């Protein structure tokens, strides 16, 4: 797995958790005090997720921080 694939998998995890909660990208962005475009880039794996952003997202989704990063190698 390369770096880009890792970002895509993490973004996919976030998208799945968001959708399971019936949230839109705009809903998640508002809860995280972020722009919707940032959430879109994160979910698509087009950006390196910072620790601060990951923490905000985990709080908004009601999951442990490590849950965002659960990927199979």
C-alpha positions as CSV (number, residue, x, y, z in Angstrom):
1,X,0.0,0.0,0.0
2,X,1.4,3.4,-0.9
3,X,0.7,6.8,0.7
4,X,-2.1,7.7,-1.7
5,X,-3.9,4.4,-1.2
6,X,-3.7,4.9,2.6
7,X,-5.3,8.4,2.3
8,X,-8.0,6.9,0.1
9,X,-8.8,4.2,2.6
10,X,-8.9,6.6,5.6
11,X,-11.2,8.9,3.6
12,X,-13.4,6.0,2.7
13,X,-13.6,5.1,6.5
14,X,-14.7,8.6,7.3
15,X,-17.3,8.7,4.4
16,X,-18.8,5.3,5.6
17,X,-19.1,6.4,9.2
18,X,-20.6,9.8,8.1
19,X,-23.2,8.1,5.9
20,X,-24.0,5.5,8.6
21,X,-25.0,8.5,10.8
22,X,-27.1,10.0,8.0
23,X,-24.9,13.0,7.8
24,X,-24.0,15.0,4.7
25,X,-20.5,16.4,4.1
26,X,-22.0,19.8,4.9
27,X,-23.3,18.5,8.3
28,X,-19.9,17.0,9.1
29,X,-18.1,20.1,8.1
30,X,-20.3,22.3,10.3
31,X,-19.7,20.1,13.3
32,X,-16.0,20.2,12.7
33,X,-15.9,24.0,11.9
34,X,-14.4,23.2,8.6
35,X,-15.3,23.9,5.0
36,X,-17.3,21.3,3.1
37,X,-14.6,21.3,0.4
38,X,-12.0,20.2,3.1
39,X,-14.3,17.2,4.0
40,X,-14.7,16.4,0.4
41,X,-10.9,16.3,-0.2
42,X,-10.3,14.2,2.9
43,X,-13.0,11.7,2.0
44,X,-11.5,11.4,-1.5
45,X,-8.0,10.9,-0.2
46,X,-6.7,14.0,-1.9
47,X,-5.2,15.5,1.2
48,X,-3.0,14.5,4.1
49,X,-5.3,14.5,7.1
50,X,-3.8,16.5,10.0
51,X,-4.0,15.3,13.6
52,X,-6.3,18.3,14.5
53,X,-8.7,17.6,11.6
54,X,-8.8,13.9,12.5
55,X,-9.6,14.7,16.1
56,X,-12.4,17.1,15.1
57,X,-13.8,14.5,12.7
58,X,-13.7,11.7,15.3
59,X,-15.4,13.9,17.8
60,X,-18.1,14.9,15.3
61,X,-18.7,11.2,14.4
62,X,-18.6,10.0,18.0
63,X,-15.8,7.5,17.5
64,X,-12.3,7.0,18.9
65,X,-9.6,8.7,16.9
66,X,-7.9,5.4,16.0
67,X,-11.2,4.2,14.4
68,X,-10.6,6.6,11.5
69,X,-7.3,4.9,10.7
70,X,-8.4,1.2,10.8
71,X,-7.2,-0.1,7.5
72,X,-5.9,-3.5,6.3
73,X,-2.5,-3.5,4.8
